[in-house]
Amino acid sequence: MSGLMPYVSIITLSYNSGESLLLSIDSAFEQNYENIEIIIVDDCSKDFSCQEVERYIKNKFSTSKKKLTVKKNDENIGTVKNLNRAINLASGEIIIHLSSGDTFFDHSTVSCIVEKFKEDYCPFIITSRVLVDKLTRNRIRFMPDWEERRNIKRINTPKKQNTAIYTGNFYNMASGAALAYKTEYIRCMGLFDESYVLWEDGPFFEKVTRNGYVLHQNYDLTTICYEGGGISNSAISPLLKRDVIHFLNCG
């Protein structure tokens, strides 16, 4: 990784996010790590305006040196294709996910992630996250919790992890909501699998473990306050159900 301060791309996807998107924007701009670009890509929401988002940021963070890119798709293309579009816009050596409505754990989160990449030679980092109440933002529990972490310790080989993904005995081992990776790695992987519409992280982790790479957890580092009510927490939608069936058929 080049330089003392690697360039970091924070990617936030938006779809009918409303004001919850502003929480994520604030959190990204309030990071004490300066060498950052923030990429927001909206998937054709009716209530989203690039100009309004840019105006909000200009008014609130006029002194910030962080670079901003805001895009809106002309048509709805789904989470996976939207994420890949955002990755193709990224200039950073490191990409960090920040889902709309989620916030970083504290102001130094990005700095901690960069330091972790410097310490460990790894293509991606899996961290813990904190589930928060959507309305009050009160912290509910760490994910994975301590009981889940005890179970995860026994799932310590690529084969065991791959089996856990397919059987559902995953114990919140990894989530795209708390994932950072080197840009060159994800591009070498061919980005996220666009045969899926909404589900990006499960197929990604399956591919990694199938190719013999263990999912190394960094649970000592908590990076995200995770808002309940997202894709993984809500009743299964027809598109997500289609993704799951496709995943099982492929396996």
N, C-alpha and C positions, 0 to 999 in steps of 0.2 A: 504494500500500500504506500503510495508516494506521499511525501511531504509530512510535516508535523501536524497539519490540520487538514485531513482529507475532506474533499467536498462531499457533502451529504445531500441526497434528494429525499424529501419527505413527500410521500404520495398520499393524497386523500381523495377518495372517490365519493361522489355525491349522487344520490337519486331520491328525490322527494324528501330531502333531509331537513328542510325548514331551518329554523334557528339553531338546531343542534350542530349544524356545520360551523357556526360561528365559534362554538366552544373549541372545536378542533383547530380552527384558524388561530384563535387567541393562544392556545397552548403551543402551537408550532412557533409563532412569532415571539413568544416569551421565553424560548429556550436560550440559555446563556452561551450556547455554541453558535458562533456567527457565520461560519462557512457553510451556509445552508441555502438550498433552493426549495421552495414549496410549490408543489404541483397539485392543482385541483382540477379534476376532470368530472364534469357532470354528464350523466347518461340521459340527456334529453328530458329533464324534469320540466313541468309546466311553469313552476314558480321560481326557476333559477335564472338569474341574470349575471353574466360575467361582469358587466359594468357596475352593478350594485355591489358585488363582492369586492371588486377592485376599489370602489369608492370607500367601502367600509374599512378596508385595510389601510388605504391612504390616510383616512381621517384618524385612525387609531394608532397606526404604527408608522407614521410619516418619517421618523428618524431611523427606522430599521434599514440595515444594509442587506438584509436577506432578499434574495431574488424570488420573484413570484411569476408563476404561469397559471392562467385560468383558461380552461377550455370547456366548451359545451358541445356534445355530440348532436348532429342533425337528426339522428334517429336513435332509438333505444337499442343498444347492442348487447346488454347483459354485463354482469360483473367481470367475468374473465376477460373478455375482449376489451373492456374498458380499462382494466388493470394493465393489460399488455400495451394498450395505447399510451397510458401514462408512463410506463417503463421506457417506451421508445422516445418519450420527450425528455427523459432524465439525463442529466450531465454528470451526476455525482458518481463517485467510486463506490459509495454505499447507498443502498435504498432502504428506507424505513417506512413501514406501513403505519398510517394513522387513520383508522376508519372514521367516517363522519359520525360525530357524537362522542367518540372516544377522545381522551386527553392523555398527555404524557403524565407520568407519575409525579414528576416534579420538574423544576426548571433546568436541572442538570442531566436529564435523561439521555439526550443525544450525546453529550460529552461522555457519559458512562458507556454508551454503546460503542463509540469510537475507541475508547480505551480498551474495551473488551476485545475488539477486533485486533488491536495492536498486541495484546497479550497472547491471544490464541490464534494460531494459524488455522482458520476455518472459513469456509465459504459463506456460512450463514449462522445466525445466532437465534436461538429459541430462548425466550425469557418467560418469567411469570407475569401475571396481570392481576388486577384487582377488579372484581365485579362491583359496580356501583349502581345505586338506585337511579333510574332515569330522571326522576323529578327532583329529588333532594340532593343527588350526587353523594349521598352518604355511602361509605365503603361497607360492603356486605361480607365478602370473603375473598381470600386469595385463590387463584386458579393456576395450577392445580393446588388443592388444599393439602394439608399434611398427610392425611390418610391416602390420598391419591399418590402423593410422592413416594410413600412407602411401597405401593404397588408398582409404580413406574420403575423403581430401582431394580426390580426383577426382570423388567423388559429391557435388556441391556445389549442385544445384538440386532443387527439389521433384520435378520429373519424373524426374530420375536416381535420386533416393532412392526414389521410388515403384516404379520399375522394379527397383531392387535388392531391395526387399522381396519382390516377386513372383518374382524369379528365384533368390532365395537368396544372391545375392552381397552380403550385408549387412555382413559383416566385423565383427560385434558392434558395429555403429554405435550402437545404443541398446537399452536393456533396461528393463523395468518394475521390475527389482530395483534400479536406480540412477536413479530418476525422482522428481522433485518438481514440483509444479504448483500454480498458484493455484486455489483452490477455485471461485471464480466462473467460471473458464475451463472446468473439467471439467464443471461443471453446465450451462453454456451449450452445451457439446458434446453434452449428453444422456447424460453418464456413459459407461461402457464398454458395448460392444455385447453385449447379453444373448442374441443369437442364437448366441453362442459359450458353451461350458461352462467350459473351462479356460484358454483362450488370450485374455488381455486386451490385452497390449501390442502385438502385431503388428497386429491390426486397428485399434488406436488410432493407431499411427504411419502406417499406410496411409491412414487417413482424413485425418490432418493434412496429409500430403504431397499427397494428391489434391486437397485444398482450397487448395493453393498456398502452404503454409507450409513453409519449410525447417527441417529438424531441426538446430538449432544445437547443436554439441557443446561441452561444457565439460570437456574431458579433463584440464585442469590441476587440476581438483578431483576427488579420489578420495573417494568417500563410503561405499562399502560393502565389507565383507569378505564375499564371496559364497560360500556353501557349496555345494560340488558335490553332485550327486545330486537336484536339483530337477526340475521338469517339463521344463525346456529341456535338461537334461543326461542324462536317463534314456531308456531305450528307450520308443518312442512308445506311448502307451496308446490303447485304442480310442476314448476320448472325444476325446483330442487329435488323433488321426487324423481323426476326424469334423470337428473344428474346421478342420483344414488343408484338407480337401476342400471344406468350405463356403466357406472363404476364397478358394480358387482358383476355385470356381464363380462366386462373386460378382464376381471380377475379370475 
